[in-house]
Amino acid sequence: MDHLYTPWRWEYIVNPKPADCPFCAYLSQGPDHDAENLLLLRTARAFALLNRFPYNNGHLLVMPTAHISDLTAIDPDTQAELMHLTSYCTELLQQVYRPHGFNIGINLGQAAGAGMAAHLHIHIVPRWQGDANFMPVIGQTLTLPETLSQTYQRLRQALLHHPFPGAAQE
C-alpha cells in the first residue's frame, strides 16, 4: 500500500489559529516580505495572495486591504476593485495554468465555512476536468503537482509580462 502525507495540512488542523489577522500581518510587513507571505499582488484597496492550504494549484485569495468581514460594509470603490482584481487574477491563472474552469466564491461567516471569517476574502480555485478524484473524497488527502513556492514564482513571473493596472510594482 502506498502512503501519501500532507504534513502542511496537519499544521493547520492542530495548531491554534492566530488571534490577530494573518492577512493584515502580511500587509503590514511590507513588499519586501511578499514572497515569504505568498502575497502576489497589491493595489490601493485590495490584494491577492496564494492560499496556504489550497484546494488546487493556483488557489488564490483576493481581499480588501481594510480589515472588514461584512460585504455590505465595503465602499463601492473597494467593491469595484475587488471584482476587477478577481477578474484579473482569473485571467492570469488562465494564462499560466490553462484550467478548464474556476470556482470563485465568498464564505461569509464561520457557519458558511469561512476559516478566516474576520477578513473577507474571495476564493479563486482553478479546476480541471477530473481533478477531484478518490484522493480528497475517500483518502482525505489532496495531491498537488507543485509546491506553493513554485506556484508563487510562476505567477510572479507572469505578472512581469501582464501587470495589473495600478498595482504597486517592484
C-alpha positions in Angstrom: 0.0 0.0 0.0 1.3 3.5 -0.9 1.1 6.3 1.7 0.8 9.9 0.9 1.5 12.5 3.6 0.3 16.1 3.8 2.1 17.5 6.8 1.3 21.1 5.9 -2.4 20.3 6.4 -1.9 18.8 9.8 -0.2 22.0 10.9 -3.3 23.9 10.1 -5.6 21.4 11.8 -3.9 21.0 15.1 -2.3 24.4 15.8 -4.1 27.3 17.4 -5.5 29.8 15.0 -3.8 33.3 15.2 -5.5 35.8 17.4 -4.6 38.6 15.0 -5.5 38.6 11.4 -2.6 37.0 9.4 -3.7 38.8 6.2 -3.3 42.2 7.9 0.0 41.0 9.3 1.2 40.1 5.8 0.3 43.6 4.5 2.0 45.4 7.4 5.3 43.5 6.8 5.6 45.4 3.5 6.5 44.3 0.0 10.0 43.0 1.0 8.2 40.1 2.7 5.6 39.4 -0.1 7.4 36.3 -1.4 7.6 34.6 2.1 4.0 35.6 2.7 2.9 34.4 -0.7 1.4 37.8 -1.3 1.2 38.1 -5.1 -0.2 41.5 -5.8 -1.1 44.8 -4.0 -3.4 47.5 -5.2 -4.6 50.7 -3.5 -7.7 48.9 -2.0 -7.1 45.2 -2.4 -4.5 42.4 -2.6 -4.1 38.9 -3.8 -2.2 36.0 -2.2 -1.9 32.2 -2.5 -4.0 30.2 -0.2 -1.5 28.4 2.1 -4.0 25.4 2.3 -5.1 25.2 -1.3 -7.7 23.1 -2.9 -5.7 23.1 -6.2 -2.6 24.7 -7.5 -3.1 28.3 -8.2 -5.8 28.7 -5.4 -5.8 32.5 -4.8 -7.5 34.7 -2.2 -8.5 38.3 -3.1 -9.4 40.6 -0.3 -9.7 44.3 0.7 -6.7 45.9 2.4 -9.1 47.1 5.1 -9.9 44.5 7.8 -13.6 44.0 7.0 -15.7 40.9 7.5 -19.0 42.3 6.2 -19.5 42.5 2.4 -22.1 45.3 2.9 -19.6 47.4 4.8 -17.2 47.7 1.9 -17.4 51.0 0.0 -18.4 50.9 -3.7 -14.8 51.8 -5.0 -13.3 48.9 -3.0 -16.1 46.5 -4.2 -15.3 47.5 -7.8 -11.5 47.0 -7.2 -12.1 43.6 -5.6 -14.1 42.5 -8.6 -11.6 43.9 -11.0 -8.7 42.2 -9.2 -10.7 38.9 -9.1 -11.3 39.1 -12.8 -7.6 39.9 -13.5 -6.4 37.0 -11.3 -8.7 34.6 -13.1 -7.3 35.8 -16.4 -3.7 35.4 -15.1 -4.4 31.9 -13.8 -6.0 31.0 -17.2 -2.8 32.1 -19.0 -0.4 30.3 -16.6 -2.3 27.1 -15.8 -4.9 26.7 -18.5 -7.6 25.3 -16.2 -10.9 24.1 -17.7 -12.9 26.2 -15.2 -12.9 28.0 -11.9 -14.7 28.0 -8.6 -15.0 31.6 -7.4 -16.7 32.4 -4.1 -17.0 34.0 -0.7 -17.8 32.2 2.5 -19.3 34.9 4.8 -19.1 33.8 8.5 -17.9 30.6 10.1 -21.3 29.0 9.6 -20.8 29.4 5.9 -17.4 27.7 6.0 -15.1 30.7 6.4 -11.9 29.6 8.0 -10.8 33.3 8.5 -14.2 35.0 8.9 -12.8 38.2 10.3 -11.2 39.3 7.0 -13.5 39.0 4.0 -11.8 37.2 1.0 -12.8 35.8 -2.4 -11.5 32.3 -3.3 -10.4 31.7 -6.9 -9.8 28.0 -7.4 -8.7 26.7 -10.8 -10.4 23.5 -11.8 -9.5 20.8 -14.3 -11.8 18.1 -15.7 -11.3 15.1 -13.4 -9.3 16.9 -10.7 -11.5 15.7 -7.9 -10.6 12.1 -7.8 -10.7 9.5 -5.0 -7.9 11.0 -3.0 -9.7 14.0 -1.4 -13.0 12.3 -1.4 -12.1 8.9 0.1 -8.5 9.3 1.1 -8.9 12.7 2.8 -5.6 13.7 1.0 -5.0 16.3 -1.6 -2.2 15.8 -4.0 -0.8 18.9 -5.8 1.8 18.7 -8.6 3.9 21.7 -7.4 4.8 23.4 -4.2 3.4 26.8 -3.1 6.8 28.3 -3.7 6.8 27.1 -7.3 3.2 28.3 -7.8 4.1 31.7 -6.4 7.2 32.1 -8.7 5.3 31.0 -11.7 2.6 33.6 -11.1 5.0 36.4 -10.2 6.9 35.7 -13.5 3.6 36.0 -15.4 2.9 39.4 -13.6 6.0 40.8 -15.1 4.5 40.3 -18.6 1.0 41.2 -17.7 0.9 43.7 -14.8 -2.3 44.7 -13.1 -3.2 48.3 -13.8 -2.5 50.5 -10.8 -0.7 47.7 -8.9 2.4 48.5 -6.8 5.4 47.4 -8.9 8.8 46.5 -7.6 
